[in-house]
């Protein structure tokens, strides 16, 4: 899971660990999720090493998770405050969001 030489940040989907992640020397950046009983993708928590914050890493993680949900026709339940803010900045993705009761 090394970073490409062109400086691009590589996001990997760790399905076993239920997270999207990018690896850095300082440690992994991740967006953790779970699939609820209704089959919705609940986006739980985003974490980025302090040295990598405010550089767009969390946004890349959110985009990867939302692209994954979109490609598979999954509804998304945003629980993570960062993902909620990301969705507010990207109203075109609102179609993915399920704001109904949790099950």
Residue pairs with C-beta under 8 A, 6 or more apart in sequence:
1 10
1 12
1 23
2 23
3 9
3 10
3 23
3 24
4 10
9 22
9 56
9 57
9 60
10 22
10 23
11 20
11 21
11 22
11 60
11 61
11 64
12 20
12 21
12 22
12 23
13 19
13 20
13 64
13 68
14 20
14 21
18 32
18 33
18 34
18 35
19 30
19 31
19 32
19 33
20 30
20 31
20 33
20 61
20 64
20 65
20 68
21 28
21 29
21 30
21 31
21 61
22 28
22 29
22 30
22 57
22 60
22 61
24 49
24 51
24 52
26 49
26 50
26 51
26 52
27 49
28 49
29 46
29 47
29 48
29 49
29 52
29 57
29 58
29 61
30 45
30 46
30 47
30 61
31 43
31 45
31 46
31 47
31 58
31 61
31 62
31 64
31 65
31 80
31 83
32 44
32 45
32 46
32 47
33 41
33 42
33 43
33 44
33 65
34 42
34 44
35 41
35 42
35 74
36 42
36 77
36 102
36 103
37 103
38 75
38 103
39 74
39 75
40 74
40 75
40 76
40 77
40 98
41 65
41 68
41 69
41 74
41 75
41 76
41 77
42 76
42 77
42 79
43 62
43 65
43 76
43 77
43 78
43 79
43 80
43 83
44 79
44 80
45 79
45 80
46 58
46 61
46 62
46 80
46 82
46 83
48 57
48 58
48 61
58 82
58 86
59 86
62 82
62 83
62 86
63 86
65 76
65 83
66 76
66 93
66 96
68 74
69 75
69 76
69 96
70 93
70 96
74 96
75 96
75 97
75 98
76 96
76 97
76 98
77 97
77 98
77 102
78 84
78 87
78 97
87 93
87 94
87 97
